């Protein structure tokens, strides 16, 4: 068996216990109960928790098992990603899927999940990031880390899955496994981190935390090999960005204690700021496991799990990497790693714990000062099976989506701190695809393809958008890229109550390129004296106006009956005021008989 196949079989074996194969009934749609644990502090908020939501519009068959959920927030939506195992196959196939979720209503924006990694390889441990326009999803395809971009506006795949982990070649010749990717975005580039083995430049093999900078415009690593973040062996690293720095955290077993470590990375220089990983929370004899991290834009909150199931959190200063004490307890009797996000005002910690004889899903609010606040019971369904860590992301203060597992299914709860306005009473909205003003170079024969617009009613449901003067409707011919001018395109939509929403786009077709001149014949010629010299001329072409040969201006004369050297200059300025570089032809009149 090849090394790759062996690695795949090991992962599949490890995944075999990711959930029961017995199909359980879908939970009912009653609102989740609200509860406080004994240490919870009351707040004035009155959260509204959605019914239990599915990631699929149709319940999958019992042999489909959804595991390893992850989530990231986008503009008015979430992208939820997970691994789907098909136990009918032998061995079980593991593929990565995604779906977009309306942030206001929890409605699925994709009728079918988006298939991201569906190769015959094992695709596991997905993670997602957002750059303001598109999503980047990374996962482990044994033995490497792969990634693909997803367009937020319509869920389209922008490229094929590509390998983004390029370690130094191993002297063994075997591929080395890269697992558990995590993603953060700094406004210019993605940083993707993972744990795995790599070959050193001097030929040895080591384990550590690795990373790659990924270009959001292409979805490919910027250059070269993956870089080493830490030579310490760790598992399941997490990363967050804030204040010009990344913080990468993981748990490392040293001297009998399993402690949380961290490394800061400067986003501008891409330099690792901590040559030696810092023990962020180093209690002697403690077993600190599975840290996760989020940023408030300046500092970070790290949440980890103790071996007794207690969830603790500590703030970390971004400027120094120093953990601030005291630590905060955010949960008890947890059964898995937590998840954490920042909603613009507070941190939100998602976790699952064994309470009252069942594993249930909770959310804890933590202030930027580190104080633990309200803890909400998000899933009170009895016999909840929870073999995976939860996920959480937020779009604004007090509005977040939490993921958890229920009967081998990835489930969701949408939480809002205040009762939302009835969505049917809200105004529809419209978003242009692409810029509101487009500047096009005038080009003969070019065609214009309109980018269109999207509209949604107050509940987040898509509305039909009608375009005017787009070039594909009956109201006008649309912009002509071959004719200079300013063109206006308008869009309108209306909801079931007749409320309208509209937007316009301006397309400016401009001629900013100079025409070109080209000699007909040679630039330097010899003419035998005694006859008229016939000028072969030049040709002139312009991207916007086509052939302009007939408008070329010629200066200079040639006397074919008088010996000498003459010059003829050709020049041209188009109607847009763009001048071609002039051409000059030299003519030698020789051998006069007199």
C-alpha positions, 0 to 999 in steps of 0.5 A: 500500500502506498504512503498516501493510501495508508494515510487515507486509511488511517484517517478513515479509520479515525473517522469511523467513530464520528457518529452513530449509524442509526438514523434518529428522528429529526428534532421538532421546530419548537424554540430552544429553551433559555437557561442559565448555568449557576455561574451565569450573570443576568443581562437585560437582553432577551435573546430570540433563538431560532428553531433547529435548522438544517444545512439541507433543504431535503433530509439526507438518507440515513447512510449520509453522516455530516461531521466536522462543521465550521462556519464564517460570516460574510456580508449578510450571510454565513458560509457553513462547511462540513464533511459528509461521509457516505457509509454505503461506500466501502471504505466510506467516502468523505467529501466537503460541502458548503451552503450559504445561510441568510444572516437575518432569517437563517434561510438557506440560499442554496437549494443544494449544498455546494460540492467543494471536495468530492474527489476519491481522496479523503476530504476532511477538517474543512475551515472557511474565511471571508475577504469581503467578496469571496470565501476561501475554504480549506481542508485536508485531502490526505496528505496535503491541504487543499483550498477553493474559492466560493463567490459569496454573491451566488455560491459559484466555485471560482476555481478547482481545488488546489494544493496550498501546502508545499513543504520542503521535499521529504528525504524519504520521498513520501508525502507527509500529512498536513491536517486541521487547517484554519484560516484568517484574513487581514484585509490583503491576504489569507493566512492558512495554518495547519499541523503536520510533518515537513522535511527540513532543509538539512534533510530531517523530518520534523513535526510542527505548525505550518502556514501559507499566505494565500492570494484572495484574487487567485486562491493560490499561495503567494510564493514558494514553500509553506513556512514553519510557524513553530517546530513544536509538535501540536495539533489542530492549530487555530488562528485569528487576526486583529490589530495588524497581527495574527495569533496562532494557538495550539496545545502542546504536551511538554514534561507531562503537562499539556499547555496552550502555546501561541505565536504572533505573526506580523501581517505586513512583514509576514514575519513570525514575531515570537521565535520561541512559542509562548506558553500562553496559559502554563499551569504546572500539571494541567491538561489544557486542550484544544484552544480556539481564538478570536480577536476584537480588533486589538487583543485576542480571547483564547478559550481552552478545555481542561481535562475535567471538562471545564472551559476557561478563557484568557485575554491575550494582548496583541502588542505583547502576546502576554496572557492577562489574568485572571482566567474566566470560566465559560462552561462546565462539563464540556465534552468537546473543544469550544468555538469562539467569535467576536460579534463587534461588541462581545465575544461569543463562545459556543460549546457542548456540555453534559448537563442533566443527563444529556449533551446539550449545546450552549453559548456564553457571552464574554466581554472584551474585559474578560467577564463571562456573562449570560450562558444560553441553552441553544439545544435542549433536545434529549439524547443529543449526539455530539461527536464534533466541536461546534462552530460559531460566527457573528455578523453584528452585535448580538446576532450569531449562528451556532453549529452543532451535531445532532444525530449525525447531522450538522444543525444550526441555531440563529440567535438575536439578542432582541426580538427582530422586526417582522421581516415582512414589514421591512423594505426590500434591498438591492445590491449591484453585482460589480461596481456602480460605475464602470469605465470601459476602453472603446473597442471596435467589435467588443460586446457588453455583458451586464453584471446584473443585480440582486434583490431581496425582500425583508425576509431575505428571499430573492426577488426578480430583478428587471433590468433596463438598457442592459443590452439583453432586455427590450428597453434599449440596446445597452452600452456599446463598447465600440462607441464613446459615450456615457450609458445608464443601466437601471434595475428595479424589483418589488416585493409582494407588498408592492414596495420597490427598490431600484439601483443604477449603473453608469458605464463610461465608454472612453477612447484613451488609446492612441491610434497606430501608424504603419508604413506601407513599404520601407521607411527608407527608399531610393528613387531614380531621378527622372520620374515622379515619386509615388508615395506608398503611404501608411495605414492607420488603425484605432481600437475605437474607430477602426481604420483611419487611413484616410485621415492621416496628415502628410507633410513634406514633398519629394522632387523626383527630378532633382537629386537629394534626400527628402523626408515625408512625415505622417501624423494622426490625431483621432477625434478623441484627441489621442495622437499616434507617434508620427512616422517619417520616411526618407527618400533618396533621389539619385542618378539624375541624367543631367 
